[in-house]
Amino acid sequence: MIPYIDRCIDIKGRRISPRLLLAPMAGLTNVAFRELAAEYGGFGLMFTEMCSAKALPAENPRVSSVFRWRGPELPYLVCQIFGADRAVMARAAKRIESEGFFGVDINMGCSVAAICKQGAGAALLREPGRAAELVAEVRQAVAIPVSVKFRTGWSDSPGPAAELAGRLAEAGADAFVFHPRVAPDRRSRPPKWSHIQAVKEAVGIPVFGNGEVFSEHDCVRMIETTGCDGVAIGRMALARPWIFAQWARGFEPGGDIYQKCAHRMLELLEKHFEPINALRRYKKWIGYFAANFTYGHGFASRVGRAADIAEARKTVENFFCTDPARNTFPNMNLFI
Ligand SMILES: Cc1cc2nc3c(=O)[nH]c(=O)nc-3n(C[C@H](O)[C@H](O)[C@H](O)COP(=O)(O)O)c2cc1C
């Protein structure tokens, strides 16, 4: 258990605790996964998958697979949006506020070509002026907290990131989630945590560090070496959705938690999505969850071949019948 992780922190006057966040992950931090993680607890905020700002004002939560939530999670749920146009982003933020979310997050980290070509995501890191104007417009449009999740930038030095952080904070950002990797790097090289320190020192607002925090020891080390205010967890939370409770509340996972978790995730996906979508999302998630097991790769492949939910469920049942050997730490080769 990490003792000080439970200390409160204010974001635009709104108190959160613990200082552990579920990082946004497309296709993965959907309403079902968030319900699963919420059943264990121990996090301060959760982020949705990224949502298109253009689509969002007309989005119907009953139909949209990304802009969908449960009422009880709204007080700790941040909706992440991507887009390039200030007015469009401001309109989306207004919708998010009117639905009662904790806050709105602006994506300045996604370096997928389809997003960057529109001038959105990490493309904004090339144009600090435009990025700051966008933050200012969103800030003006809503009263809820406005955060920005961003990366180091397109060159691997901390200077431009720290400078950008200063401009975005001046434009009205209330918090940052900072992932210290260059934009085109899709997690092939380790993140440079020292860049988190540079960003933290440049601003007076809360900075949450992010990137390859896989153990309590990593979490403590990130906070102590960078001075960041808290930590956002991505893939480790997919593999072990109880990780927040374990690190912040001293929750001790029992031996059968893996089996129960694998079944519960399928059940929750079925509750929130129609079968084809539920199965697709389960297959995506199981890759990360399977990293917990010595022969996880074969397990994930078998689930990946399931033709329907019943077959996926049977595959999971069969796997746990064999009392599968577990890894102390998830196998990073499956953490794509
Ligand atoms: C499959 C996947 C999807 C992701 N989607 C998003 C996203 O939609 N928005 C975003 O800001 N970051 C996204 N990220 C980046 C994560 O939020 C996080 O920065 C990254 O995984 C590093 O943290 P970790 O080492 O704790 O996983 C994604 C990462 C993964 C693995």
The ligand as an SDF file (V2000), in Angstrom:
LIG
                    3D

 31 33  0  0  0  0  0  0  0  0999 V2000
   -4.6620    0.3400  -26.5460 C   0  0  0  0  0  0  0  0  0  0  0  0
   -4.3630    1.7240  -26.0580 C   0  0  0  0  0  0  0  0  0  0  0  0
   -5.2150    2.7770  -26.3830 C   0  0  0  0  0  0  0  0  0  0  0  0
   -4.9300    4.0760  -25.9550 C   0  0  0  0  0  0  0  0  0  0  0  0
   -5.8150    5.0870  -26.2380 N   0  0  0  0  0  0  0  0  0  0  0  0
   -5.5900    6.3280  -25.7570 C   0  0  0  0  0  0  0  0  0  0  0  0
   -6.5540    7.3600  -25.9300 C   0  0  0  0  0  0  0  0  0  0  0  0
   -7.6360    7.1530  -26.5020 O   0  0  0  0  0  0  0  0  0  0  0  0
   -6.2540    8.6000  -25.4560 N   0  0  0  0  0  0  0  0  0  0  0  0
   -5.0730    8.8710  -24.8100 C   0  0  0  0  0  0  0  0  0  0  0  0
   -4.8580   10.0080  -24.4030 O   0  0  0  0  0  0  0  0  0  0  0  0
   -4.1590    7.9040  -24.6100 N   0  0  0  0  0  0  0  0  0  0  0  0
   -4.3930    6.6420  -25.0480 C   0  0  0  0  0  0  0  0  0  0  0  0
   -3.4910    5.6540  -24.8000 N   0  0  0  0  0  0  0  0  0  0  0  0
   -2.2680    5.9450  -24.0210 C   0  0  0  0  0  0  0  0  0  0  0  0
   -2.4880    5.6130  -22.5430 C   0  0  0  0  0  0  0  0  0  0  0  0
   -3.4260    6.4990  -21.9600 O   0  0  0  0  0  0  0  0  0  0  0  0
   -1.1560    5.7100  -21.7540 C   0  0  0  0  0  0  0  0  0  0  0  0
   -0.6260    6.9950  -21.9550 O   0  0  0  0  0  0  0  0  0  0  0  0
   -0.1270    4.6680  -22.2140 C   0  0  0  0  0  0  0  0  0  0  0  0
   -0.7140    3.3740  -22.2880 O   0  0  0  0  0  0  0  0  0  0  0  0
    1.0590    4.6290  -21.2380 C   0  0  0  0  0  0  0  0  0  0  0  0
    0.6250    4.3040  -19.9340 O   0  0  0  0  0  0  0  0  0  0  0  0
    0.8510    2.8010  -19.3270 P   0  0  0  0  0  0  0  0  0  0  0  0
    2.3110    2.4820  -19.5020 O   0  0  0  0  0  0  0  0  0  0  0  0
    0.4370    2.9200  -17.8900 O   0  0  0  0  0  0  0  0  0  0  0  0
    0.0030    1.8760  -20.1310 O   0  0  0  0  0  0  0  0  0  0  0  0
   -3.7490    4.3460  -25.2080 C   0  0  0  0  0  0  0  0  0  0  0  0
   -2.9060    3.2750  -24.8830 C   0  0  0  0  0  0  0  0  0  0  0  0
   -3.2070    1.9850  -25.2710 C   0  0  0  0  0  0  0  0  0  0  0  0
   -2.3000    0.8500  -24.8580 C   0  0  0  0  0  0  0  0  0  0  0  0
  1  2  1  0
  2  3  1  0
  2 30  2  0
  3  4  2  0
  4  5  1  0
  4 28  1  0
  5  6  2  0
  6  7  1  0
  6 13  1  0
  7  8  2  0
  7  9  1  0
  9 10  1  0
 10 11  2  0
 10 12  1  0
 12 13  2  0
 13 14  1  0
 14 15  1  0
 14 28  1  0
 15 16  1  0
 16 17  1  0
 16 18  1  0
 18 19  1  0
 18 20  1  0
 20 21  1  0
 20 22  1  0
 22 23  1  0
 23 24  1  0
 24 25  2  0
 24 26  1  0
 24 27  1  0
 28 29  2  0
 29 30  1  0
 30 31  1  0
M  END
$$$$
